[in-house]
Amino acid sequence: MLARVWSASIVGIDAVKVGVEVDVSGGLPGIVVLGLPDSAIQKVVLSN
């Protein structure tokens, strides 16, 4: 099942529109982060 939601992120004093897509299906669990995430997010994903 594919789901898409729209959110926003603050960059300085501007708000930037961010699209988030999630695919929930059977199989082995895993997380894939695309784009240029902040280093703090990369550390959280790698620690799990």
N, C-alpha and C positions, 0 to 999 in steps of 0.2 A: 504494500500500500504506500503510495507516494503522497506526501503532504507538503504544502508550501505555506509559509507565513511570512509576513513582512514586519520588520522591526525598524528601530532607528539606533544609531550610535552617535555619540557626541564627539566631534572633532573640533577642538578649540571652542568657539562659540557657535559653531554650525552643527546642525543635525543632518546626518547622512542616512539615506534609506538603505536598509540591508535586507536582502532576501535570504531566507533559511529554508532549505529543502531537506526532508527526512524521508528515508525509505525504510519501512519496517517489513522484513520478510524472514522466512525461515532460514536456518543455517547457523553458521558460527557467528557469535557476536563480534562486532568490530566498530571502530570509529575512524572516519576519514574526514579530515579538515582540509578544505580547499581554499585557495586564495593566500592572502598574507596575514595570518592571525598574529596577534601579539605573542611575545615570547612567554608570557604568563599562561596563556591558554595551551601552548605547546607543552609546557611543563606538567600541567594538569592531565592532559591526554596521555602523556608518556608515563605518568605515575600510576595510572589505573590499569 
